[in-house]
Amino acid sequence: MKDGLASVIIVNYNGREYLDGCLLSLSKQTYANYEIVIVDNNSTDLSVEFIEQNYLNRVSIVRNDKNYGFARGNNIGIMKAKGEYILTLNNDTLVDPRWIEELVKGANSAPNIGSCASMIYYADKPKIIDSVGMCIYRDGNSKQRGWKKVDVGQYKKQEEVLCPSACAALYKRRMLDDIGLFDEDFFAYCEDTDLGLRARAMGWTSVFIPSAIVYHFYSGTTSKYSALKMFMVERNHYWVVIKNYPFWCLFAVPFYSLVRFCVQISSLFNLDQRSLKKDKLLLCLIKAYWDLILRFPNVIRKRKNIKEKKTISNKEMSALLQRFCLKPSDLVLQD
């Protein structure tokens, strides 16, 4: 196995309560040649002080002057990192001792593999799956493959996926040099889907590695359905579509979004009242669509740049989206 340097990038914002477990699990890796880069987005919970007191000899710290979000935070870490393998990892995770080793082994199993997805379980329910790669709905909404399913051995082989969840993923440096980094305008949410589709458009593939195991405290450092999250998800998934979908697919997007709205609104009232302030939902949508309109020319420019670099046909991209397509029922909101 090629044992090049692996750089683990952890973007942190007020995640002090999870950092000890995450970093302790990383310290037990069987893969020896790795570094850890923590990008702190101006935390106020003494996260940096904790790292400096307990892990300074094991990690490099980048202290940002404000919260730059997940996308730019990872880009800052990637630019500081020296590895030929870039591993993004949420701070609210615990990793198996063989996590890095198995991802690197999977990444080297074929030359066109650009990214690898981990087997991610819920930390408090270790037989319940959080993610085994990503799938996508026809209006650009993405969701974890296998989400909330009980693990009965149905995901035990290495196989192709659309793209990984950046919660715990490996990206080859060569691929990132080819396609570019995360789109920083996304701030957070859907940026991994966008990067994944750009990679697929330029001929790279992605695989799921079942032996690369991670335990995730889901939404440990963010709220499940906060107003800010709803705004960014609703805006960002349309950016994914406009930037990456074949032209003829765009005309059907409003119809599929309407279907999704019907499904999600019907499930909305079954949520725990604490999960989402339902009276703010309409305001979130209005803000998302307004920002979408304001930034539309910039997104179109990005689409043109991707079109100039893509190496697969629109027909091939359409087939790929169909192969990993979600059903409307897969997008039901749950506590």
Secondary structure, DSSP 4 states (H G I P E B T S, - for coil): -----EEEEEEESS-HHHHHHHHHHHTT-S--SEEEEEEE---SSSHHHHHHHHTTTTEEEEE-SS--HHHHHHHHHHHH---SEEEEE-SSEEE-TTHHHHHHHHHTTSTTEEEEEEEEEESSSTTBEEESSEEE-TTS-EEETTTT-B-SSTT-S-EEES---TTEEEEEHHHHHHH-S--GGG-SSSHHHHHHHHHHHTT-EEEEEEEEEEEE-TTSSS-TT-HHHHHHHHHHHHHHHHHHS-HHHHTTHHHHHHHHHHHHHHHHTTS-TTT--GGGHHHHHHHHHHHHHHTHHHHHHHHHHHHHH--S-HHHHHHHHHHTBPPGGGG----
